[in-house]
């Protein structure tokens, strides 16, 4: 993947049922490697500060916990 030093890919699914890659990793930039994400083959890569990346992880964990509680699994 162009511009990516490290690319960790998982498959997500759109609301319409289409599989799309979700990429997280390190992007090469003029300022050195920075954390980034991208959704879809042609999606734009987005650079995240370390703080925003950490907040995203917290938000994902919270969303999963909320879903599991709603399903009675937590």
C-alpha positions in Angstrom: 0.0 0.0 0.0 1.5 3.2 -1.1 2.4 5.6 1.7 1.9 3.0 4.4 4.8 1.8 6.5 2.7 -0.7 8.4 -0.8 -1.6 7.3 -3.1 -3.7 9.5 -6.2 -4.7 7.5 -9.5 -6.1 8.6 -12.7 -6.5 6.6 -15.7 -4.4 7.5 -19.1 -4.5 5.9 -21.2 -1.6 4.7 -24.8 -1.2 5.7 -25.6 -2.5 2.3 -23.7 -5.7 2.9 -20.6 -5.0 0.8 -17.2 -6.0 2.3 -14.6 -3.2 2.5 -11.1 -3.1 3.9 -10.5 -1.1 7.0 -6.8 -0.2 7.3 -5.0 1.1 10.4 -1.2 1.6 10.7 1.7 4.0 10.2 1.7 6.4 7.3 4.9 7.8 5.9 4.8 11.6 6.0 7.3 14.4 5.6 7.3 14.6 9.4 8.0 10.9 9.9 5.6 8.0 10.4 2.2 9.0 11.8 -0.8 6.9 12.8 -3.5 6.7 10.2 -6.7 4.9 9.1 -8.5 4.4 5.9 -11.9 2.8 5.0 -12.3 1.3 1.6 -10.0 0.6 -1.3 -10.2 4.2 -2.5 -10.9 5.9 0.8 -8.8 8.8 1.8 -6.1 8.1 4.4 -6.6 10.1 7.6 -3.8 11.0 10.0 -4.6 10.7 13.7 -2.7 12.3 16.6 -1.7 9.8 19.2 -4.4 11.3 21.5 -7.1 11.0 18.9 -6.1 7.4 18.0 -6.3 6.5 21.7 -9.8 8.2 22.0 -10.9 6.2 18.9 -9.9 2.9 20.6 -11.8 3.9 23.8 -14.9 4.8 21.7 -14.8 1.5 19.8 -14.5 -0.4 23.1 -17.4 1.6 24.5 -19.5 0.9 21.4 -18.8 -2.9 21.6 -19.7 -2.9 25.3 -23.0 -1.0 24.6 -23.9 -3.5 21.9 -23.1 -6.5 24.1 -25.2 -5.0 26.9 -28.1 -4.4 24.6 -27.9 -8.0 23.4 -27.7 -9.2 27.0 -24.3 -10.7 26.6 -22.5 -8.4 29.1 
